[in-house]
Amino acid sequence: MEKIQMVDLGRQYQDIKTDVDHALQKVLNSSSFINGQEVRDFSVQLSKWNQSAHVITCANGTDGLQIALMALDLNPGDEVIVPSFTYIATVEVIALLGLVPVFVDVDPNTFNIDVNQIESKVSDRTKVIVPVHLYGQCADMDAINAIANQNKLFVIEDLAQAIGSKYKDKKAGNLGHIGVTSFFPSKNLGCFGDGGAIFTNDDELAGKIKMIANHGQSKKYYHDIVGVNSRLDTLQAAILNVKLKKLDSYIEARQRAASCYDHHLVDVSSVVVPQRMKDSTHVFHQYTLKIPGRRDEIKSYLQNNGIPSMIYYPLVIPDQQAYKHYTGELFPISKSLSETVLSLPMHTHLKEETIAYICGKVKEFFHG
């Protein structure tokens, strides 16, 4: 059997090599490396694909989150509600802007923010809720928006892992005031470097976000607000234009792989397969098991059998050294997940026989 990849970007590239190489050569020939036509084309096509009124591209997903917060006219000390179990970027930008992250534990089955705990964390300083659509499915956005509306709060979706996921009849990115995604190479829609995008259906917010991402200027050399320099390279946009046409089929391939994993692992009582929300589709950026008690052992066992796996994430954010001072609260579900989650290989070219081999080794570990 060929080497098993956690994410097989090489094979994905080979399938689209002709189109990607042609797109890149076109940019090289034009020498329009910053804000070239490909960037504008990609923004338009992604806007149509995601059914969002506005798409503003940027340099990466972390920048996107920062720009989104900057667009809301927040003041130092304002509070932002976030899940305690997520990637660091979601909280990092809050701290960088002098805002205060207020952590909420997550649901043990969906891994997303526990909506039943949000209300108790709202104070007179709360201004924003940032739900993260972790691993590929949406948080409970009806409940989140109800709390936000009642308390006059903004909602910024972090959909870096869930582009293409649908909550009821709407795609992620359209479920709050602003949505932010990443085009990191391993993402479901990934470029060959860094990249990101911001979604909104609010014309006023869109105008402000565009200005902030472009040095705070609406007219060249006239700077009305403090901004940043955050651009999607034309070369990356050219790649994304090719990949966007494939994204629906990429998502379907991941969903088939997840179903295949489910089929093979359903009878393994020592592992818990990912639970799907009834109101959200799952695009499986990660296929993440819960393995109580023996997670680290099985990770080593799989590695010894040529099977990579990853722990997303081994330490909850409130326990990270840089963020400990924000709260002394315990987050038992997040803590438990950090000790039990294990993500198996997941990508667009995962073969059924490879999944069967992986699952066979999981069964072998538990049953001999």
C-alpha positions in Angstrom: 0.0 0.0 0.0 1.2 3.5 -0.8 2.2 5.9 1.9 -0.9 7.2 3.8 -1.2 11.0 3.9 -3.0 13.0 6.5 -3.9 15.4 3.7 -2.9 14.4 0.1 -2.3 17.8 -1.6 0.1 16.2 -4.1 -2.5 14.0 -5.7 -5.1 16.7 -5.7 -2.7 18.9 -7.6 -1.9 16.2 -10.1 -5.6 16.0 -11.0 -5.9 19.8 -11.7 -2.3 20.3 -12.8 -3.0 21.4 -16.3 -5.6 24.0 -15.3 -3.5 25.3 -12.3 -0.3 25.5 -14.4 -2.1 27.4 -17.1 -3.7 29.8 -14.6 -0.3 30.5 -12.9 1.4 31.0 -16.2 -1.2 33.6 -17.2 -0.5 35.6 -14.1 3.3 35.3 -14.6 2.9 36.6 -18.2 0.7 39.5 -17.0 3.1 40.4 -14.1 0.0 41.6 -12.2 1.0 40.0 -8.9 -0.9 42.3 -6.6 -4.7 42.9 -7.0 -4.7 41.3 -10.4 -7.8 40.4 -12.4 -7.7 36.9 -10.9 -8.4 38.3 -7.4 -11.4 40.2 -8.6 -12.7 37.2 -10.6 -12.3 34.9 -7.5 -14.2 37.4 -5.3 -17.1 37.4 -7.7 -17.2 33.7 -8.2 -16.9 32.9 -4.5 -19.6 35.5 -3.8 -21.9 33.6 -6.2 -20.9 30.2 -5.0 -21.5 31.1 -1.3 -24.6 33.2 -2.0 -23.0 36.1 -0.1 -23.5 39.7 -1.2 -19.9 40.6 -0.5 -16.6 38.7 -0.4 -13.4 40.6 0.6 -10.3 38.6 0.1 -7.3 39.0 2.5 -3.9 37.5 3.3 -5.1 34.8 5.7 -7.9 33.7 8.0 -6.3 35.3 11.1 -6.1 38.6 9.3 -9.8 38.2 8.3 -10.8 37.7 11.9 -8.9 40.8 13.0 -10.3 42.9 10.2 -13.8 41.8 11.0 -13.4 42.8 14.7 -11.8 46.2 13.6 -14.9 46.9 11.5 -17.2 46.9 14.5 -15.8 50.0 16.3 -15.0 48.1 19.5 -13.2 49.7 22.4 -10.4 48.2 24.5 -11.9 46.1 27.3 -15.0 45.2 25.3 -15.8 41.5 25.6 -16.0 38.9 22.9 -17.6 35.5 23.6 -15.7 32.5 22.1 -15.5 28.7 22.6 -12.8 27.5 24.8 -12.0 24.6 22.4 -10.8 25.9 19.1 -7.7 27.0 17.1 -5.7 29.8 18.7 -6.3 32.4 16.0 -9.9 32.9 17.0 -8.8 34.2 20.4 -5.4 35.6 19.4 -6.9 38.5 17.4 -9.2 39.4 20.3 -6.2 39.8 22.6 -4.2 41.7 19.9 -6.9 44.3 19.7 -7.1 44.9 23.5 -10.4 43.1 23.7 -11.3 40.5 26.3 -12.1 36.9 25.3 -14.9 35.4 27.4 -14.7 31.6 27.1 -17.7 29.3 26.9 -17.4 25.5 27.0 -18.4 23.4 24.1 -21.0 20.7 23.3 -19.4 17.2 23.9 -21.0 15.8 20.8 -20.7 18.5 18.1 -17.5 20.2 19.5 -19.1 23.6 18.9 -19.9 26.3 21.4 -22.5 25.2 24.0 -25.4 27.6 23.4 -26.9 26.8 26.7 -24.0 28.5 28.5 -23.7 31.7 26.4 -26.4 33.8 28.1 -24.7 33.5 31.5 -21.5 35.0 30.0 -23.2 38.1 28.6 -22.3 41.3 30.5 -22.7 45.0 29.8 -19.3 44.9 28.1 -20.1 42.1 25.7 -20.2 43.2 22.1 -19.6 40.1 19.9 -20.1 36.4 19.8 -17.6 34.4 17.6 -18.9 30.9 17.0 -16.4 28.5 15.4 -17.8 25.9 13.0 -15.3 23.3 14.2 -14.2 20.4 12.1 -16.7 21.1 9.3 -20.2 21.6 10.7 -22.1 24.8 11.8 -22.7 25.8 15.4 -26.4 26.2 16.6 -26.8 29.5 14.8 -30.5 30.0 15.6 -29.9 29.9 19.3 -26.7 32.1 18.9 -28.5 34.7 16.8 -31.5 34.8 19.2 -29.1 35.6 22.1 -27.3 38.2 19.9 -30.5 39.9 18.9 -31.8 40.0 22.4 -28.6 41.6 23.7 -27.7 43.7 20.6 -24.5 41.8 19.9 -22.6 41.2 16.6 -22.0 37.7 15.4 -18.8 36.8 13.5 -18.7 33.3 12.1 -15.3 31.5 12.0 -15.8 29.1 9.1 -12.2 28.4 8.4 -13.0 24.7 8.7 -16.5 24.7 7.3 -16.7 26.5 4.0 -19.6 24.9 2.1 -21.4 23.7 5.2 -25.1 24.6 5.2 -27.2 25.5 8.2 -30.8 24.8 7.2 -31.0 26.6 3.9 -28.0 29.0 4.2 -24.3 28.5 3.7 -21.8 29.2 6.4 -20.7 32.8 6.2 -24.2 34.1 5.8 -25.4 33.2 9.3 -24.2 36.2 11.2 -23.1 39.8 10.5 -19.7 38.7 9.2 -18.1 35.4 8.2 -14.4 34.6 7.9 -12.6 31.7 6.2 -9.0 30.6 5.5 -7.5 29.2 2.4 -4.6 27.5 4.2 -3.4 24.6 1.9 -5.0 21.8 4.0 -8.4 23.5 4.1 -11.3 22.2 2.0 -10.7 25.1 -0.4 -7.0 25.7 0.0 -4.4 27.6 -2.0 -0.7 27.0 -2.3 0.2 29.3 0.5 -1.7 31.7 2.8 -5.0 33.3 1.9 -8.4 34.2 3.4 -11.7 35.8 2.8 -14.4 37.8 4.7 -18.1 37.4 3.9 -20.9 39.8 4.7 -24.4 40.7 3.4 -24.2 44.2 5.0 -23.2 46.9 2.4 -21.9 49.3 5.1 -19.8 46.7 6.8 -18.5 45.5 3.4 -17.3 49.0 2.6 -15.5 49.4 5.9 -13.9 45.9 5.7 -12.5 46.7 2.2 -11.0 50.0 3.6 -9.5 48.3 6.6 -7.9 45.6 4.6 -6.4 48.2 2.3 -4.6 50.5 4.7 -7.8 52.2 5.8 -8.2 53.9 2.4 -11.2 54.2 0.1 -9.1 56.3 -2.4 -5.5 55.8 -3.0 -3.3 57.7 -0.5 -6.3 59.0 1.4 -6.6 57.2 4.7 -9.8 57.7 6.6 -9.4 55.1 9.2 -6.6 53.0 10.7 -6.3 49.8 8.6 -3.9 47.0 7.8 -2.2 45.6 4.7 -3.9 42.3 4.0 -4.1 41.1 0.4 -4.7 37.8 -1.4 -1.9 37.3 -3.9 -2.9 37.1 -7.5 -1.1 33.8 -7.9 -3.1 32.3 -5.0 -6.3 33.7 -6.4 -5.5 32.0 -9.8 -5.2 28.6 -8.0 -8.4 29.2 -6.0 -10.3 30.0 -9.2 -9.5 26.5 -10.4 -10.2 24.8 -7.1 -13.5 26.6 -6.5 -15.0 24.9 -9.5 -14.1 21.6 -7.8 -15.2 22.4 -4.3 -18.6 20.8 -4.5 -17.0 17.5 -5.6 -14.3 17.9 -3.0 -16.9 18.2 -0.3 -18.8 15.2 -1.6 -15.6 13.1 -1.6 -14.9 14.0 2.1 -18.5 13.1 3.0 -18.2 9.7 1.3 -14.9 9.1 3.1 -16.6 10.0 6.4 -19.5 7.6 5.7 -17.0 4.9 4.9 -15.2 5.5 8.2 -18.5 5.3 10.0 -19.3 2.0 8.4 -16.1 0.4 9.5 -16.0 1.9 13.0 -19.7 1.7 14.0 -19.2 -1.5 16.0 -16.0 -0.4 17.8 -17.4 0.5 21.2 -14.1 2.1 22.4 -14.3 5.0 19.9 -17.1 7.6 19.2 -17.5 8.6 15.6 -18.4 12.2 14.8 -22.0 13.2 15.5 -23.8 15.2 12.9 -26.1 18.1 13.8 -29.6 17.8 12.4 -29.7 21.4 11.2 -26.2 21.5 9.6 -24.4 19.6 6.9 -20.9 18.4 7.7 -18.1 19.1 5.2 -15.5 17.1 7.2 -12.4 19.3 7.2 -11.5 16.8 9.9 -12.9 13.3 10.8 -12.5 13.4 14.5 -13.0 10.5 16.9 -13.4 10.6 20.6 -11.2 7.8 22.2 -11.5 8.0 26.0 -8.6 6.6 28.0 -6.3 5.3 25.3 -6.1 8.1 22.7 -2.3 8.6 23.0 -1.7 4.9 22.9 -3.6 4.3 19.7 -2.1 7.4 18.1 1.4 5.8 18.6 0.1 2.4 17.4 -1.3 3.9 14.2 1.9 5.8 13.6 3.9 2.5 14.0 1.6 1.1 11.3 2.2 3.9 8.8 -1.0 5.8 9.7 -0.7 9.5 10.5 -3.2 11.1 12.9 -3.5 14.5 14.6 -4.8 15.9 17.9 -6.9 19.1 17.3 -6.3 20.4 20.0 -4.2 19.1 22.8 -4.6 22.1 25.2 -7.7 24.2 25.7 -7.1 28.0 25.1 -7.8 29.1 28.7 -4.9 26.7 29.8 -2.5 28.2 27.2 0.3 30.2 28.9 -0.5 33.3 26.9 -4.2 33.3 27.9 -4.4 32.0 31.4 -4.8 35.4 32.9 -8.2 35.9 31.3 -10.1 33.4 33.5 -9.6 30.9 36.3 -12.7 29.0 35.3 -12.6 25.3 34.4 -14.0 24.0 31.1 -14.6 20.3 31.8 -16.0 19.4 28.3 -13.2 21.2 26.5 -10.6 19.6 28.8 -12.1 16.2 28.3 -12.0 16.6 24.5 -8.4 17.8 24.5 -7.6 14.4 26.1 -9.7 12.2 23.9 -10.0 13.6 20.3 -8.1 12.1 17.5 -8.4 13.1 13.8 -7.8 10.4 11.2 -6.6 11.0 7.6 -9.2 13.0 5.6 -8.8 14.4 2.1 -10.4 14.4 -1.3 -8.5 11.4 -2.7 -8.9 9.0 0.2 -9.5 5.5 -1.1 -12.0 3.0 0.4 -9.2 0.4 0.8 -7.1 2.9 2.7 -9.9 3.7 5.0 -10.5 -0.1 5.5 -6.8 -0.5 6.4 -6.9 2.4 8.9 -10.0 1.1 10.6 -8.7 -2.4 10.6 -5.7 -1.2 12.6 -8.0 0.7 15.0 -10.0 -2.6 15.6 -6.7 -4.5 15.9 -5.5 -2.2 18.6 -8.7 -2.7 20.7 -9.5 -6.3 19.9 -6.2 -7.9 19.0 
